């Protein structure tokens, strides 16, 4: 039967408006030949984009919860998608082409990747490995995932490893902690093998023209709107109605709270339902120049609720408690600073040797908070006026007392965070006159990195599912790594292709660890 006829009467409901749902909608239209009017995206909040956010203005301050590292050596499914999405800024170009052109003009070449407590730039041509460190890292990198099981990175590496320049750079680039999953750490070593030899300069990192909401989400959402996709904001799905037995699952209805009113959506035979199970930015909260962010948990939001319900009701739905049970191990804090005075950017360029947009992270390796900042190319927001600069930073240990502020970062206002930053840089306080720093607490930001066992993450399409799929950072995708845009897009592509029976190859995970003429073993042994 013609595939276009098969999809004529099929409707799709995507729960959650993050990049995974947006990508799934695009794949259904582009590759599944569904009409946009058949697709509905239900989002609890008022904006689409999920964790790829970016909002604000010069008066009240801009805010980003985080930024995502991109590369053109990986991210196969992401670029497969964005080669089809038109740029909003450059007529006749795709988002992919726009991004490549931008990175040809602005190359990453960090000259101040690590800064120590003396305000000295740490030499990073050596990774700081001893022979013992190399042998332990090699053992971890070559041990099977079955044997690694739910062990932690710290279970495989000695204390000295966590004092190496390599660890400080790798951990702050990717946000790893010693107690995180050894399996995920191993996957990163293999997936980003090409970054191994250039981690000190971040030369492999690619950036979008603006923040990733304006550069990725907005053009994708615009294209979907042009295809008549239905975006339903302020709509919380409270429960999935489903039928079947242990070996069969069909979602039959969605119980929703839309603009404060209870509503039900009937899922007819042939319809599809996609769920973004959980979110790394669930229960996040913003502070201000005078107040710290509120301390929230999953009890204050609904990001984990549907997945927890399904996991309690049916086998094969994963184990959310493996990821959301310890905020102390998955929490960190970011901050976004809006400036109307160029002095800070000028001083940072003089100190680091990098123009904004070419340096990547600057990490203060001896700071109690393990603080890092990054100055992106300006403007960083699509509506950011001339004379305004925006930079972003984060800290992996917000529970620790600061070096220059006598309280944990989690209790600090934006003004106090700037005070701590100035202490590390030894800049005069007046460079931040009239600055606006908005801190953001994210209790589950690295929950995907928590140690896990086989089966803790469900497959994108669970066994026996007739019309239901998961698309998120919490599904099992062989060989790929979480905390990337690519993981969400790949999971979406896998789910859509399987449920619609699309006969097109999904771009495979590039095996750099097998195709570069060397092996990860040889690379580790070669490091100083």
N, C-alpha and C positions, 0 to 999 in steps of 0.2 A: 504494500500500500504506500502511496506517496506520503512522505513525511510531513509535507505541508498540510495535507488533509488530516493526518493523524493529530496534529496539534491545533487544529482550527477551534475546537471546543474546549480546549484544555486551559484552565486557569492556574496560576501559580501565586502562592502567598509566601512572602519572605519576611520572617520575623526578626527585626533588627535592621537598622539602616546603615550599618558599617560597610567597609570596603568589600567584604565578602558578599553581602547581599547585592550591592551595586554591580559587582563583577558577575555574579550569577545571572542577574537580569540581562546584562549585556550579552553573555554567552547564549542565553535562551533565545534572544532576538537574532544575534549574528549567526550562530551556528545551529540553533534549534528551529529557526524560522517561525518562532512564535511572534505574535503581534504584541506591541507594548501594552495595549489596552487590556490584555489578558493577565498582566503582571501587576501585583500590588505589593508595595513595600511598607510594612507596618513598623513604625519607630516610636518608642516610648517618649523620646524628647522632641524638641521642636526643629532640630536640624539633622540632616543626614551626614554621614561620614564617620560616625563612631569615634574610634580613637584617633583618627586622622582629622583632628580639629584645628581650628585657627580662627580667632574672633577678636573683636575689640575695635578701638579707635584711638587716635592720638590723645584725646582728652581723658578718657577713662582708663587707657592703657590697653595694650594688646596682650593676648594670652594664648599660649600653646601648652598642651599637656606634655607633648614630646615631639620628637622628630624621628623619622625612620631612615636608616641607612639604605642606600640603593647602590647596586653595581650593575654594569652591563655585562659582566662575566657570568652572572647568575641571573636570577629574576626572570626566568624564561617565560613563565605564564603571564607575569605582569606585563612584560613588553609585548607578548603576543596579543594581549588585550589592548594596550594603549597605542599600538600601531594602527588600531581601527578607530580611535577616538580623536576627533579634530581638536586642535589647539584653539583656545578662546582668544589667544593673543596674536597668533601668526596664521593668517589665512593660507589655506593650501597645505599646511603642515599638520602632522599628527602630534599628539602629546609626546610620543616617543622621539620623533624627529626634533621637536622643540627642546627636549631635555638633552639629547645628544649635542645639539648645536651649542646650548648653554655651557655644557661641560667642556667643550672644545675651547671655549673662551676663558673659562675659569677652572684651572687645574688645582687639585688638592696636592699640597706639598707642605705639610706641617713642619714648622721650624721650632715649635715650642710645645711638643706633645706632652712632656712631663715637666713640672716645675716643683722644686723642693722647698723646704722650709726657709732656706736662705734666699729665696726668690731667684735661684739659679736654674737655668734650663738644664735638665738632666741629659747627658749624652745617651742616646738610645740606639747607636749603631750596634751595640752589644745587647743581647736580650737578658744578660745577667745569669745565664744558666750554668750550673755546675754539671759535671758528668752525671751525678746522681739525679739531678733534676731532669736531664735529658732522658735518662733511662726510664724514670718513672712516667714521664709524659708519653714516651714511646709505648710503654706497656698499656697505658690507658687508651691511647689512640688505636691500638691494634687488638684490644680485647673485644669480644663479641658483645652485642647488646644483651643477649641472653645472660651472659656471665656478669655483666655490669649490673643488670637488674635495677633495683631502686636505690642503688648506692649513690653517695654524694661525691662531688669532686674531691673533697678533703679526705675521703676514705682511700684515695689513690695517690695523693701527692703530699709530700712532707711540708712542714711549716716553712722551710726555706724557699720553696717554690713561690709562695704567696708574697714574697718580698722581692721577687725579680722584676726587672723593668718590663719583661714580657707580660707578666700577670697584670701589672697596673694598667698597661695599655689595652690588653685584651679584655680585661674585666670592665673597664670604663667605656670601651668602644661598644661592647655588646651587653653590658649590665649584668655580668655574672657575679655570683657570690660563692664563696667556698662551699656552702651547704647546698648548692643547687645540684641538679641531676647530672651525674657522670655521663649518662647516655646522651643528654643534650649537648654537653660540653664536647664529647667525642664527635657528635654530628657536626658541630660548628667547625671543629678542626678540619674535618674532611670537606665540608661544603664550602668553607671560605679558605681553602688551602692557599689560594693565590694572595690572600691578605697576609699570610704568614710572613712573607719576605718584605712586606711594605707597611706593616702595622705601625711603624714609627713615623711614617709620613702621611698615612691615610690616603695614599695615592690612588687606591682602587675605589674610593668612595665617590659616588656620583650624587649630585644634588638636583633638586627640581628648581625651576626659576624662582618660584615663591615658596611659601610654606606648602605642605603637602595637601592641605585642604584646598587652597586656591589653585594648585597646580595639578592635582590628581582628582580629588573628589568633585570639585566644581565642574570641570569639563565633562567628566563622566556622567554626573547627574544631569547636566544640561543636555547631553546627547540622549539620555534615557527619557527626559521630558519631551524632547522632540519626537521620540518614538511613541509617545502617549502612555508611558508607564505611570501608574497611579502611586503617588507618594502620600501616605496617610500618617501624619505626625500626631504626637500626643495620644498615641494608641498603645496601651500596654496589653499584651496578650497574657491573661492570667492562667489559662489552662488549655491544654490540648486534649480534645476528645478523640479517642481512638478505639479501634476494634481489632480483633484477631486473637491469636494464641501465642505461645512461646516462640513459635517458628514463623509467625506472620504478623505484620503490622500495617494498618491503614489508618491514617489520621482522617477523622470524619467531621471535625468541627473545631473552631477557635472561639474561646470565651474571652472577650476583650473589655477593656475599660477605655472608651474613646471620648476624650474631652470631658471626663467625669461621668459619662453615661455607660451603663452596661449594654453591650452589644454581643451578638453571636454571629459568626460567619459559618455557613454550611460549606463543607468541603465535599464536593460531589465526586463521583467516580471519575477517575481520569485526571482530577486536579492534583497539584503538587504542593507540598509544604516544605520550606527550608527554614531551619532554626539556627540562629547564631547563639550557640550554647555558651553562655558566660562571656565576660569581657574583661580584658586586662585593666581597663580604666573604670570598671564598676565602682561605685561609691566614692569616686574622686570628689574633692572639694577644693574651692579656691579661697585664698586669704586676700589680704590687702596690705598696703603700706603700714597699717596700724594694727592689723589682726592676723593671727595664724589661721591656717585652714582648719575647719571643723574636723574632728576625728570621727569618721564614719566607718561602717562595715556593711556587709551584705544585708544585714537586717534593716538598713536604711535605704535599700534599693531593691530592684527586681532582677538584676542581671543574671543571677544564678538559679532563680526559682524554677523555671520550666525544666532545666536540665536535671535539677535535684528531684523534681516530681517524676520525670520519666525514668531516671535511674532507680528510684524506689519502687516503681511499678513494673519494670520490665528488665529482663537480662539483656546484655549486649549494648547497654546504653552508657557505659563508662562509669567512672567513680569521681564525681566532682569534689568529694571531700579530700582527695589526694592533693588538690590544688588550692582550696580555699580555707584550710583549717588553721593557718598560722600567719596572720598578718605581719608579725615581727620578721618573718623570713621572706615575705614577698613585697614589702613596702619600700618605696623610696619617694623622694620629693623633688619636684622641679620648680623652676621659677622663670618668668618672662619679664624682661626689663624694657620699658619704653623710655627713650631719651629724646630731649630736644636740644641737646648741647653736644657737639661733635668731639669734645675733649676726651671722653673715655675711649671712643673708637680710635682716635689719633694716638693716645698713649698705648693702647693695646697693639696697634700696628708697629709702633716704635719698639715696644718691648718684645713682641713675638717675632717680628720680621715678616709677618704675613698681613697682606691686605684682607679686609673682611671678605669672606667667601672662599678663601684659599687655604685656610689653616686647619679647619676642623676643631676637634676638642682640644682644649688646654686643661690638663688635669693637675690639681695641686695635690701631689701624691702623699704628702705628709699631713694633710689636713685631717682633722678628726672626722669630719663629715665625708671625706673623700669627694671633694667638690670639683666639678668640671664646668667650664663654660665654652660656648661656641658663638662666634660672630659670623653670621651668614651674610651673603651678598645682600646689599640693600637696593631697593626696598624688599622686605621680606613678606609683606602683605600687599595684595593687589591694589588696595586703596590707600596705601601708606604714603603720605605726602612728603615732598622734599623737605629736608631739615629735621626729619624724625628718624631715629635709628632704633632698632629692636634687636636684642640679643637674648639668648636662652641659656639656662644652666640647670644642673641637677646634682644631687648628692646621694650616694649609695647608703650612707649611714646617718639618716636623719634623727635617730634616737640618741646620738652621742652629743655630749657637751661640745660647743664650738671652741676654737682656739682663741677667738677674739670677742665672742659673745658667750656669756656664762649660762647658756641654756641649750637644750637640744634644738636642732633645726625645726623639728616638728612643732615646737612651741614658739617659733620666731615669726615675727611680722616681716613684711617685705623690707622695711627699713633696716631691721636687724640682720637680715640676710645680706644686704648690701654692705653693712658694716663689717661682717665677716669676710666678704670678698675683698673689700678694700684692705683689710689687715693682711691678707695673703699677698696682694699685689703691691702694697706700700704706696698706694696712690693717695693724694690728698682727698679729704672728704668732700670738698666742694665740687668735685667732678660729678657727683650724683645729686647736686642741687636740682630740685624739680624732677628727679627721676621717679618713675612709677614701677615698682617691683610687685608682681602678682605671683605669690607662691601657690603651688598646687600639690596637695597630698594625694597619693594614689596607693591605696592599701593592697591592691592585687596586681600591681604593674608587672611583677615578674612571677606571678603565680604559675605561668606556663612552664617555668624552669624548675618547679618543685620536683623532687624525686618521685618517680612513678613506676608502677609495675605494668606488665603486659595486660591490656584490657582496661586500664584506667582511662584511656582515651578511646572513644568509639570510632568506628570507621565512618567516613563521610555518609555513606549509605549503609545503615546497619543491616545485618543479615535478616532476610525475610521482609524487609521494608518494601511496600508496594508503591508508596507515594511520598515518602518522608526522607529528609537528609539533614545532616548537620553541616554547617559551614562556619568554621571559626579557627582560632588558635588552639583549640582543645580537641581536635580530631587526630587520628593517626594517619599520617602521610609518610610512607617509607622514605628514608634518606634525607628528607627536607628538614628545615630548622624553623622553630617558632620565633616569635618576636620580630617578624618580617612581614611586609606587605605581601611578599610572594607567597607565604604560607596560606594566608586567607584567600588569595586569588586562585592558587592551585587547588585548594580544597573545594572552592566553588566550582571550578572547571570540572573536577572529578565528579562532583555530585550531579551537576547538570548533565554531563555527558552520559553518566550511567542511567539516570532516571529517564532521559529522553532517548537513549539509545543512539547517540550521535556517533557516526562513523568518521571520526577525525582524530588523528593522533594528538594527545596532549603532549606539549613539549616536555621531553624528559629532563630530569635533574642532571645537569652537566657533571660528568665524573672527572672533575679537574684532578682529583687525587689519583686518577688512573691514566690521564691523557696528556700530562705535561712533560713527559719524558723523565720524570722522577717520581719518587714515592714520598708519602708523608714521613716514612721512616728515615729516608735519606735527608729530607729537609730538616727534621728535628736534630739529627746527628750533626748536621752542618752548622747549626746555630752556635754562636759563641756564648 
